[in-house]
Amino acid sequence: MRLTVPEPKIDLYNDGFADHDQLGRKATGDKLSDLVERIDDPMVIALDGAWGSGKSFFLKCWVGEHLKRKGNTTQTVYFDAFGHDFLDDPLIALTGAIAERFERDKKLPPAERESRVQKLKKFGWVLGKSSAKIGVSVAGHYAKKLVGEECLEEFGKDLEKASQKGVATAEDEVKTLIDSGIGSEASEVFWREQRAKIVAMSAFREVLTELTEPATKEQAEDDPKLQEGTPTGKLVVVIDELDRCRPDYALSLLEIIKHFFNVPGVHFVLGCNMEALAWTIRSRYGENYDARRYLQRFVNLKLRLPQIFNPELTKHPIENYFFKTIEQMGLNESPYLPSLKSYISNMWYEQEFSIRDLHQLLGRLAITTPPDHLDNYDEALVAGLLILEAFAPDAISKVRMLEGKMQEVTGPLKLRDPLEDADHQECINWAAWAACLGDINDIRFEVAVGSNNDCFANGHDRERIRNLLEQHIDVFETH
């Protein structure tokens, strides 16, 4: 038995959704592929979703799936931002990831491929060295080092000398500064370096443009759908786990994408929780900062993964995933599983599940103390408590304080009324909760348990729930 769900083994760039798409998300991937192929203008698309909604899994499958499209001319790059945020310079790390992908691209002649990769690395390195502190004013940095600390001190000395010679007016002091030669050499160095950076940025963008194979004049003449310079290939860079990065790294990466990669045919897909990213921005600029408007500067579109699925499907995708994960974790023999499956089966189309929610639920099931002498009704209660803990924190808080009422658990657990064609396990689930929180004289109680009413005469009440919590669920806590 496992405590955690094993990481899916995805062969990056080779595997697609086949054999991995347990949640039916290939259709969303196809829509994303169609968009990045149709649009030439540079786009930044945020795949927005809560933690645990399956963003990383989707993106790892998508970068390979897109390469399998018939006649594909796009190169995809997967970049784990969180895995690189120990580095100081996002541009160097990102450029290295792009260069590595093109080094393995066998569609180009070796000499041409090597030339492009080397140019990309060179200008990325030049820009990276000069922008390691992007977001900090470079001019201010130089002014402090070369002007603010040294030149102004020398200017002050000149003014003092001029004052001793009788220069007193502000106009005379200004003329003294203008005529002074102090700082001339340092300022020339500064402006040469600024010019070099501008040229290096232009060169970097030119190399990126080459990677998109812009249409030549001859190609445009032969194909009426093309215009000269239109990208005939695309570069789509997936930036994953952006919201998990330290704030300075995440914000620097956004700035770099906006300023350095704004090239036709180059798209970015950001895997992130936009609300969490907004908190990152507020932690940098203050809690009252308009983070939403700030993000609009960088993100053109948002894409969401579907969490609630078509009820006309014969089997819910999350249900398939849930049962396969149970097998992977070795939980098939859990005595609580029949009740747990019964609860969950009634929740698929009414509850918005995240993958992480299900993982946490099954992790709690793995560490829940197995019963010694529990009957089916106690097992139904324990399974229900696990569901409430995962999906209904308010309800389980009241249950823990012995304040819970039957109607407050009926909704979250989707308990089916015994008078409405409930199956045997559903009747057990309903009766277990009704015995503790409801009225055993309810006519539905007799329908649910038949002649077994006596088994609830002693020991099944709110205290029974508290005892089950203490003996089986609260023994261990997860973090």
N, C-alpha and C positions, 0 to 999 in steps of 0.2 A: 504494500500500500504506500502511496505517495502522499506527501503533505501539500505539494504544489503541482500545478499543471506543467508537464514538460514543454519546453520551448519548441514550437514547430520548426522543423528542419526545412528551410527554404533555400534553395540554391539560387542566390541572387543573380539576376539577369538571365538565368536559364529557365527557372520555374516560372509559371504563370499562375492562373487561378485553378487550372486543372489539378485535381487531387487535393487541393487546399481549400476550395471555396465552399466551406460548410455553411456559410451564412448567406449564400446567394448574392454576393456583391459584385460578381463579374459584370452585371448590367451597368452598375455605377462606374466601374472601370472603363467600360466601353464608351460611356458618355464623356468621361474625362479625356480619353484618347481622341475621340472625334473633335472635341473642342480644341485641343492643343495642335491638332493637324490643320484645322480650318483657319485658325487665327494666326496672322503673321506678326502683328504688333506684339511687343514683349508683354507678357502677363505674369502676375504673381497671384496664384490661387491658393487660398488657405483651406486645407482640409480640416474643418473645425469639428471638434468632438470632445466630449469629456474624457478624462483619463480612464483607460480601460474599455473604450468603445471599439477598439480594434483598428485604430488608424495605422499603426506601424505595420501590422500584419498585412493590411490592405495595400499599403505603399510598396512593401517588399515584393508582393505578388505582382503589383501593377507594373513596376519597372521592367519585369521580364515579359509580362503579357503584352505590353505595348510593342516590344521588339518583334513579336511573332506576327504582327499584322502584315497582311499581304502587301508587298511592294513597299515595306517600311523603309524610310530614309532618315528616321529620327534616331538620335542617340540619347539614351537615358542615363542619368547619373544618380546614385543614391548616396546621400551624405548624412551621416549621423551626427548632428550638431552637438548633442550632449556628450557623445564619445570623443569630441575634439575640444571641448571647452576648457580643458586644462592648458591649452595653448594660448599664447597671447594674441596671435594674429589670425582671425578667421579667413582673411583673404588668401593667405598662404595655404592654409589647410584646404579650402574650397578649390582653389586653383589646382592643387596637387591631385585632388580627387577627380577633377575633370580631365586633367592631363593623363592620369592613369587609365581612364576609360578609353581615351583616343589612342593611347599606346597599344591597346589590344584590338583596335578596330582594323580588321584585315581588308576592309573594302577599299582603302586608299593604298596607292603604291608606297612601299616602305620609305623611300626618300621624302616624299611629300608629307607622309604621316610624321616622320621624325622632325621635319622642318617646322611643322605647325606646333607640335608638342613643345619643342625647344623654345619657340617664340612665346608661347603661352606661359611657360615656366619663367622665362627671363623677365617679361614685363610684369607678370604677377609678383615676382620677387622684388623688382624695383618698387612697385607700388606698395607692396606689403611692408617693405622696410620704412617707407615714408609715412605709412598710414597705420602703424601699429597701435596708435592711440587715436583712431578715428573718433570723431565726436569731441575731441579736445582741439581747440583752435591752434593750428600749426603756427599761424602768424603770431599768436599770443605767446607761444612757446619760444619762438625765435626772439620776439621783442624782449622777453624776460632775460634770455641768456645773452643776446648780443647787443641789445639796445638798453633795455630797462636797467640792467645791473651795471654794465660797463659804460655805455655811451652816455647815459644821463649823468653818471658820476663825472665824466669828463666835461660834459656840457656845463655842469654846475661849477666846475673849476674855472672854465672860460668866462662864465658870467661874473664870477667873483673878481677875476682879473679886470674885466671890463668895468665893473663897478668902481674899482679902485682908480680907474682912469677917468672917472666922471660920467660913465654911461649909466643913466638912471631911469630913463623912460622904458615902457614896455616895448615900444617900437624899436628902440635901440637894442634891447635884449633879443628880440626876434631876429634882427639883422645879424647879431653876433652868432646866433645859432645857425642861421642860413649860411654864413660865410665860413663857419667852422668845417674842417675836413674830417672831424671825428665821426666814425661810424660809416664812412663811405665804402670802405672795403667790405665791412661786414654786411652792409645792405646789398652790395653787389652780389655777394655770395648767396644771400637769402633769395634774391629775385631770380638768380640763375637756377637755383634749386626748384623754386616754384614753377619756372618755365619748364624745367625738365620733367617735373611731375605731370604737368598738363600734357606734354608730348607723350609721356609714357602711358597715360590713361588713354589717349587717342590710339596709340599703338595697340594697347591691350584690347580695346573694343574692335579694332581692325582685325586682330587675330580671331576674336570671337566670331566676327562676321564671316571670316573665311571658313570657319567650322560649319556654318549653316549653308555653304555652297550657294551663294547668290547667283541668280540666273545671269548669264552673259547676254550681250546684245543679240548674238546669233540664236541663242535658245529662246529669247523673247520673240524674235521674228518668226521662229518655227512653231511656237505654241502661243496661240492668242490668249490663253489663260494666264500667261506669265508677263511680267514687266521686268525690264532690266533691273537687277539688284534684288528682286524678290527672292527670299530664301527658298531653295528647293529641298533643303533638309532642315530639321529642327534639332535644337538641344533643349532637353527638358531635365532640369535639375531638381531632384526631390530633397528637400531639407527636412529631416525628421527630428522629432524630440526637441523642437526649438523652445517650447515652453518650460523645459526642464533645465535649461542652461542658466548659468549665473547671469544676472541682469546685464552687466556691461558687455558680455560676449554676445548675448542675444540681440541687443540693440545695435552693436557694431555690425553684426551680420546683416541685419535689415538695411542699415545704411549702405553697406557695401553692395548689396543686391541692387539697390536703387541707383547708386551713382556709377558703379563700375560695369554692371551687366545689362544696362538698358539698351539692348541691341535687338533689332527685329529677328524673329525666329528663335529667340532664347526665352524660355519660360521657366518659371519656378513654381513648384508645388510645396507648400509648407504644411507639414504635419504638426498641428498644435491645437491646444485648447485656447481659443481667443480670449476667454475671460481670464485665464491664468496668465496669459501674455500681457493682458492689460494691467494686472496686478504687478507684473514685473516692471512695466513702464512707470506705474505710480510709485513703486519703491525707489525708482531712480529720480523722478521729478517731483514727487510729492503726492499725497493722497487726493488732493483736489484737482490734479492735472487731468485734462480731457484725453484720456488714453484712447478712447474710441476714435476720436478725430485724428490723433497721432497715427494710429494704425492704418487709417484710410489713405495716408500718404504712400503707403507701401503695398497694400493689398488691393487688387482690383476686384477679385471675385471670391466668394466663399462656397465651399462644397461640403455637404453633410452626408454622412453615411446613414442609410436607413436603419432605424432601430425597431420600428413596428412594421410588420410584413403583411402581405395580402392574405386575408383569412380564407380565400378560396383555394389556397395551396393545400394539397393533401397532407402535407406535414410541414410544420413550422421549421424554418432553417435553424433557429436557436435550439429547437428541440433536438434536431440531429446532432448539433454541436454538444449539447448538454449530455446526451447519452454516450457519445463517443468519448467525451472527457471523463465520464465516470469509469469507463473501461480503462482508459490510460492511467488513471489514478488508482486502479485496483479497488474500487469501492462497490463492486457488484454484489458483494456478500453482506453489505451493511444491513442490519435489521431495520434500520429506519428508512431504507430506500423505497419500499412499496408506498408508504405514506407520502414521502417526499415527491415521488414521481406523480402521484395522484394530485397533490396540491399544484405542482408546477404545470401539469397538463391543462389545468383550467385557467392558467395565468398567461399563456403565450400571447394571445391576441389582445389582452387588456393591460399588460404591464410592459413598460419600456425597460428592457434589460440591457445592461452593459456586460461586456465580456468579463470585466473585472468583478462585477457583482456576482456572477455565476462562479467565478474562480474562488472568491471569498466564501461563498456558500458551501462549495464542495470542500474547501480547506477546513471550514468549521466542522463539516460532517466527518472529515478524517480524524479530527482530534476529539470528537465527542465520545465520552466514555460509553462503551457498549453496555447493554442492560444485563443484569443478572437474572431477575425474575419479573421482567416487565411483560404485560400483556399487549395485545394489539392496540388497545386504546392509549396506553402510556406511550407506546412507540409513535402513535399518531400525534400525540401532544408534543413530544420531543421534536419530531420533524417539523411540526407547525411553528414551534418556538424558533427553530433555525431559520425558517422562512421570514418570520417577523423580524428577527434580528438583522437579517440581510436587507429587507425591503421596507419595513415599517417600524422605524425606531420609536415613533411616538406611541404606537400601539403596545410594543413590548415594554416600554417604560411603565405604562399603566398596569400591565400584567404583573410586572415585577413588584409594584407597590400594592398589589392586591386590589387595584381599583378598576381593572379591566372588565368590560361588559361584552356580552355575546356579540352584539351588533358591531362592536369595535374591532373584532377579529374576523367576522364574517366577510367583510369587504376585502381586506388585505390578503386573506387566505383563499378568497374565492370559493368559500364553502358552499356546496350545492345542497339545496333543500331536499331532504329525503322524499318529499312528495313530488319531486320533479325529475323522476327517472334517474336518480343517483345510483351509481353502481355500488358494489359491496364495499370497496375501499373508501369511496366517498361517504358512504353512510357511517363507517367507522370514524372517519375524520370528524364529521359533523357531530356525532354522538359524544366523542371524547371531549370536545369543547363545550357542548351543551351541558354535559354532566358537571363541569367545573364552573361554568359561567352562566348557565341558563337554568331551565326548569325541567327536571326529569319527568314531570307530569304532563309536559307538552305531548300532544298526540303524535307529533312527528318523531318523538323519542322512541315510542313503541314501534313505529314503522322502521326506524333505523336499526334497532337492536333486537327486535322481537321479544322473546321471553327472557332475554339476558339482563333485564332491568336491575335485577338484584345485585349484579356485579358492581353497580355504581352506588349502592346503598351506603357503603362505608368507604371513606378514604378518597373519594373523588370530589374535590372542591378546589377553591382557590389555593389552599395550602398545598394541595397535591402538585399544582403547577410550580409553586415555589420550591418544593422538594426536588422535582425533576430538574429544575434549573441548577440548583446547588449540586446535585449528585452527578449530573451528566453533561451540562453545557458550560457552567461557570468554573469548572475545575481548571481549565486552561484559558488564557486570554491570548488573542492574536493582536498583532500591532502592524 
